[in-house]
C-alpha cells in the first residue's frame, strides 16, 4: 500500500466489538484474500478481503485468523496463522511481512505457521458452539470455485460435520455500518484526493477529447497523492453514455454541447470515496441543461437535509421520489394530471430516477448495510440524486459522501464544486 498503516489500536477495537457480539462458545475463522492468476506468472492486482482487513489491518495474502474468546487458555483465544513465503517467492516478490511487523500492525501477539492449522482446529472446534466464517456470499452459486475460505471451511467440516456454522457477515455488517473516528479520517483523506482529481480533470475537458483522457488525469492525481488508486471502476460518460448507469468503457469522444457525467473516487488506506459530477464539455451549460442540473442540485440539498439519525433509507427514497415528481412536473416531463393517474404510484418518477439515493461507504464503495436499521451517528453514506432523459440524450448525477452526525449530516465533499456557476467558472 502507498498509504501509511493505520494504528493497531483500531483493529484491536474492531475485534473487541466482534467478540462482544458472539454467543458463548463461538469461534470465528477469517481468511485473508488471495491473488488471482491472470496468466503465466502474472496476477490481477491484489485487494485484501475487507472483513479480514477490518479485523487485522493486514493487506497481504496467506493468513487465517481464529478468534475463540471463551477458550480456557489465553494463547488460543486470538491466533493468526501466517504462511511463510517460499524461497522463490522471496526472490520474485520480496520477503513479505516479518512476524514483528504483523504483530505491530494487527496487535495480534499469537502468530503460528499455516502448517499448524489442523492442530489448531482440533484444539478449538470440538467443544465450540457456532463457527462464523467469512464465506463469499455467492460462492455456493459457482460450482468448481475454490477459495481459501471454502478450503478452510471444508477442512473443519469434514472432521467435525456436526458443528453449526454461519456467515460472519451477520455479525460484522452492523459493526461496519458505524465508522470509528480513524475510519472517518481515512474517508476524509480519500474525499480530499478525489476533490483534487476533479479539479485536475476539468482542465482537460474540451470538445473533441476522449473520455479516457479525463480518466487519465484522475488516476494520475490519485497516484500523485499517494492513494491506492480507484475505489471502483470509474465512469466517464458523455452524452448518451450517461444513460448507462455503469458505463466503464470510457472510450467515447466528448462532443460540443454534450454533458460529461463523471462518477469516480479514490481509495486511501483501504477506504473509499465516491463522487459524481456532471459538467458541460463546452464549458457552459445550455439553458435546458442548466435547468436540469439546478433541479438535481436542489434535490441533492433537500435530500441531504433529510438524512439524519432515525431515518430509514427506504423511507428517504420515497420522500425524495415525491420531491422528484414535483421537479419533473416543473421541467415538463409529465403533467400533474398524468401523475395523479399513474399506476402503480411512483412509476413516473422512477422512470427518470431508477436507482437508489444512497448507499453505505467504507472499506468497500458499497459497504455492507442493513436497510432495516435507521441511520445512526458515525454512518457514512452517499447522497446521489440524478435524472436520466433518453429523449434528450443525457443523464445528470450529483453525488457526495456524507457523515451522519447527532443532528444531521456533515458533507465530506463540501469543498468539491457542485454548483453549476462555480463549475463554469472553473472550466474557464
N, C-alpha and C positions, 0 to 999 in steps of 0.2 A: 504494500500500500504506500501511496505517496504521503498520506496524512499521518500525523503523529498518533501513536496508540492512545486510546482512552485509558483513564486510570482503572486499575483492577478493582477499586472500591465499587465502581458501578456494577461490575459483573458479580461481585460478592453479594451486593444488594439484590440483584436480579435473581440469583439462586436462592437467596433467603426468602424472597416473596413467593417463589415457586414452591419451596419446601413447606411454607406455611399453608399452602392450599392443598397439600397432599393428604389423602386419607392415611390413617395409621398403617404401617407395614408396607407402604407403596415403595416402588423402585422406579427411577427414571433412567432411561437409556437414550442417549442423544448422540447421533453420528454426525461428524463433520461432512461438508460437501466433498465432492471428488471431481477431479479433472475429467473432461470428456474428450476422448481422442477424436481428432479431426481427420488426420491421415498421417501415415508414416510415424515420425517422431514429433508431430505437431498436435497440439491440443487447443480446444476452444479456450478463450480467456476464463480463468478460474474465478468463481464467485462463491464465497462462503455461504453455506446454508444458514438462513437468517436466525432460526431458533438457536442453532449451535453458537453463533456469534453472540447473540443476546445473553447467553449463559456463561460464555468463556472469554469473549474478546479476542479470540484467535482467528486469524484469516488464512490459515494453512490447512491442507488436507491431511488425512491419515490419523484422525483422533476419534475416540469414543469416550463420552462422559457417562459415568454411572453415579447416580445420587441415591443413597439408601439411608436417609436421616435417622431411621429407628434401629439401625444395626447396633448391637451392643459394643462393638469395637470401633473406636474413633477412626482408625485408618481405613475403614471400609465405607464410611458414610459419604465420602466425596472422593472419587477416584477418576483420574484421567488416563486412559490408555493412549500411548504415543508410539507411532510407527517410526522406527529408525530408518533413515534413507539408506539405500544400498550404496556401495562404492561407486557404481556407475552413475547413480542419481546425484551423488555429491559432485562428481566431475561435471555433469551437464547442467545441473540446476542449483548447485551450492549446497552447503551443509544443512540448511533449514534451521529452525529454532533450537537452541540448546534447552536442556531441562530448566536451567536457571531463568532463561528468558520466558519460558512457558509459565513458570511459577510467578514471575514478576508481572506478566500481562494478565493472567487469569485469576491470580490469588488462590489457585488450587495447589496444595502442597504435596498431595499424594499422587505421584506420577509413576506409572508402570508401563512395561513394554506390551505391545499388542499380542505377543505370544503368551501372555498370562490371562487372556480373555476367558478361556474355558474354566480355569481355576477360579476366576472372579465370579463367573456365572454360577458355578457350583456353590460358592460361598454366599452369594446374595439372594438368589432366586428361590430356592426350595421352600423357604419359610415366608416368602413375601406375599403381599396381597396383590393389588393391581400393578401391572407393569405398563408404564407410559413410554411410548416410543414416538419419535418424530418421523413416522412413515409418510411418504409422499401421498398427498390426497388422491392422486389419480393413478398411482402405480398399479393398483389392483385391476385397472381397466386396460393395462398394457401387457398382454401376455408376453413372456420372454424377457421383459425388462428386469435387469438385475441391478441393484444398487446396494451400497454399503448398509443402508437402513434395513433392507429386506434380508440381506445375508445375515446380519446380526440377529434380526427378529427370528428367522427360521433356525438359527443356531440354538437359541434358548428354547424355542417352541418344540423343537424336535426332542430335546431332553426332558422338558417339563410341559407336556401338552395340556395339563390341567390348569395352567396359570391363566388368570384373567388379564387380558391386555386391552389397552385403549390408546387413542391418539393423544399425543402430548398437546396438540393444538387446543383441545378442550380446556386445558388449564392455562396455556400461555396466551391465548387470544385476549382474555380480559386484562392480563398484565401488560401486554404490549400496546394495548389501546391507550393507556395513560403513560405519557413520557416522563422520565426523570429529567431534572434540570440539565444533566450532562448531555442527554439526548437532544433536548431542545437546542442546546448550544451548537451541536453539530448541524442540526437542520438550519439554524440561522446562518451558519457559515455556507452551507450549500445554497441557500437562498441568495446570499450576498454574491457568491460566484456566478450564479445564474443571472443576476441583475447586470453584472459587468459584461457577461457574454451577450446579453440582449443589446446593450448599447454598442458593442463591437459589431454585432450583426447588422444593425441599422446602417452602418457606414458602407456596406457593400450592396444594399438592396437598391436596384435600379431597373428600369425596363431592359429586358434582354438578358439579365443574369439568370443563372440556373439555381434551382432550389438547393443543390448540394454545395454551391459556393457559400450560401448563407450558413449551412450546416458546418462548413469548414471553419468559419470564423468562430462559431460557438465552441466546437471541440478544441480549437487552438487556445481559446481563453480558459477553458476548463483545465487543460493540461498546464498552461502557464501559471494558473492559480494553485496548482498542487492538488486538484480534485482527482478522484479515481477515473472520472470520465462521465459518460451519460448515465443517469439513473434509470433510463429506459430508452428504447429506440426513438430518436427524435422525429417529430412530424414537421416538415416544411411543405406546406400545401398551398399552392397558388391557384386562384380562380376556382374552377370546378373540382379540383383535387381536394379542396376543403370539405366537400360533401362526403368524402370517405373518411370516417372518423379516425381510423388508424392508417392513414396514408404514410407509408415509411419508405417508399422508393426514392423520394427526394431527387428526382432527375428531371422534373419538368422545367420549362422556361417561364420566367416571370414576365408577363406582358403588361404594357402600359394600360393603366386604367383598372387593373385587377387588384384584388386584395391578397395578401400573403398571410396565411394562418401559421403561427409558429407555436408548437407545443413541445417543450423541452425542459430539462432540469439536470443540474449537476448532482453527482454523488460524492460526498465528502465524509471520510471516516466510516463508510458503510451506510450513511444516512442520505435520504433522497430529498430533492426539491422538485417541484412540478409547477411550471409556469406556462400560461398561454397568453399570447398577444396576437392581434390581427392588425396589420399595417398596410397602408396604400403603397403599391410598388412605385407609383409616380411621385410619391412624396406628399400628396394631398388627397383627401377623401372627396369623392363627388358628394353632391347634396344628399342623394339617396343613401350612399354608403355611410355618410356621417350620421344620418338619422337612425340607421340600423345600429351602428356602433354605439351611439349615445344610449339607445334603448338597452343594449346588452350591459353597458356600463352602469346604467341606472338599476337594472335588476341585480347586478353584482352587489352594488352598495346596499340595496334593501335586503338582499339575502344575507349578506354579511352581518347586518344589524339584527337579523332574526336568529342567528346562530349563537346560542347561549346555553348555559347549564340547564338541564332538564328537558331539552328539546330532543325529540326523536327525528332521525334523518328522514324517515318516510313521511312524517307529518310536514317536515320542512319542504320536501319535494312537492307536496300538494299545495302548500302555501305559495311557493314560487311558481307553480303552474298557473294558479289563479292570477298572479301578477303578470305572467306572460300572456295570458288571454287578454287582459286589458291592453297590454302593449301591442299585441298582434292586431287588435281591432283598430288602434290608433294608426298603425302602419299600413292598414288597408289589406291585410291578408285574408280577413273574413269579417263578416258583419256581426253585430250584436244579435240579430235575429238568427243567423246561422249558428252562433254559439249556443243560443237557447235551445236549438233543435238537435244539437249533436248527441249522438248515441254510439258508444257509451260516453258519459261525462268525461271531459278531459282529452277526448280523442283529437280535437283540433289543435290544442297547444302542443300535444305530443308529436304531432306531425312535423313541427318545426324545431322541437327541442326533445329529442328522443332518448337522451342518456341521463344518467344521474347527475345531480347538482354537486355531490360531494363524496369523497372517499378518504379513508384514513391514510396518513403518510408517515413513514418512519424508516425502518431498515429496508422496507420494500415500498415502491411508489404507490402500490395498492396494499397497504399494510392490513393485517388481519383486523376485522371489525365485526362486532355483533350489532346489527341494526336494531335489535330489540332493547339495547341498553341506551338510555338517554345520554346526551353529551355531558361530559364532566370536565372540570378544570384539568389541564395537562394533556388533553387530547389535541392532536394536530391533524387538521383536515384541509382538503381543498375546497374552494368555492369556485365553480366553473359554469356559469350560465352561458348559453350560446343560442344562436339562431342559424338555421340552415335553410336556404332557399334554392331548391333545384331550378325553379323557374327563372331565377335571376343569376344562376351560376356562381353562387358564392356561399361561404359559411363564415361566421364570426364567432369566436370563442375567446373569452377573457377568464383568466384563472390565476388566483393567488393562493398561498399557503397561510392558513390561519391557526393560531394557538388559542384554544378555549381557555378563558380566564374565569375568575369568580363572578364577573358581571357581564361578560360578553365574549369578545374575541380580540386578539392582537393580530394585526396583519403583518406577517413576517416578510411580505414583499411590498410594503407600502412605498419603499423607495424606488421601485421599478415602474417607470412611467406607464400609465394606462390611459389617461385622458387623451382624447383624440387631438386636441390642440397641442398638448405637450409633445405627443408623438410627431406631429407635423413639424414642430419647431426643431426637434432633434434631427429629423431627416433632412433639414436644410443643410 
